[in-house]
Amino acid sequence: MQLIDGKAVAAAIKAEIAEEVRRIVAEGKRPPHLAAILVGHDGGSETYVKNKVLACEACGFTSSLIRYEDDVTEAELLQRIDELNNDDNIDGFIVQLPLPKHINEQNVIERISWKKDVDGFHPVNVGRMAIGLPCFISATPLGIMTLLQRYGIETSGKNCVVLGRSNIVGKPMAQLMMQKNFGDATVTVCHSHSRDLVKKCQEADIIIAAIGSPKFVTADMVKDGAVVIDVGTTRVPDSTRKSGYRLTGDVDFENVAEKCSFITPVPGGVGPMTICSLMKNTLAAGKKEYYK
């Protein structure tokens, strides 16, 4: 069994990005600029946005954080998005999810210009990805593809099971794994209502678990030599930790790991790659790679 070290890969990629940004600045151009809108004070969102700001610093990007209280109106938020869309000094921006219930998240996602949608959530980017056109790819699936490539894990022709069908991970992950220029695999998407789910997993060469249920994938579901990618990050109470919780993945790591050829840990696997992928998208936005 080989552990897939997402933290180390992310650090290497950020160093590569920083070197490219230094070349861009040396040519007299400005560094890429990423803006983030944060509504309210959700603990997970605060941590995630803080890590994005730190990643921007590591990559040599300019970053801006725009804060609103959770009583901000949808109209006010959409107006700010319009301003960012029209600001030539902002290459890409994100609106941190989830948003308060009185704000329609889809309205917000669709208001962001697809040319600045470095989260890869806009329908234009989703559609371009589905038919294999250059686009901003959702950060977590892009991070997973990068890990598979960096570790030289063969995907072409392999049987891949994606557990989960969310718009952010499950659906785009399945699209990427089936596309000829990415995974080139035979893909099965399973979810909570799938029949014969255990049998389908047992036949998989690669399992990508993004179902949001702690330790859902057990040893009896995994064949010997399989590659297991754990996307889950559920906070489980733990009184021994200063934070009062620990992160648990969708895979029963202790019992599954010994059967795998490769496996990602939680934390330290997919998580660091998500922010790293956002940095890759921001660099591409700064270079106007997808819409010259």
Buried (B, 14 or more C-beta within 10 A) or exposed (E): EEBBBBBEBBBEBBEEBBEBBEEBEEEEEEBBBBBBBBBBEBEEBEEBBEBBBEBBEBBBBBBBBBEBEEEBEBEEBBEBBEEBBEBEEBBBBBBBBEBBEEBEBEEBBBBBBBBBBBBBBBEBBBEBBBEEEEBBBBBBBBBBBBBBEBBEBEBEEBBBBBBBBBEBBBBBBBBBBBBEEBBBBBBBBBEEEBEEBEEBBBEBBBBBBBBBBBBBBEBEBBBEEBBBBBBBBBBEEEEEEEEEEBBBBBBBBEBBBEBBBBBBBBBBBBBBBBBBBBBBBBBBBBBEEBEE
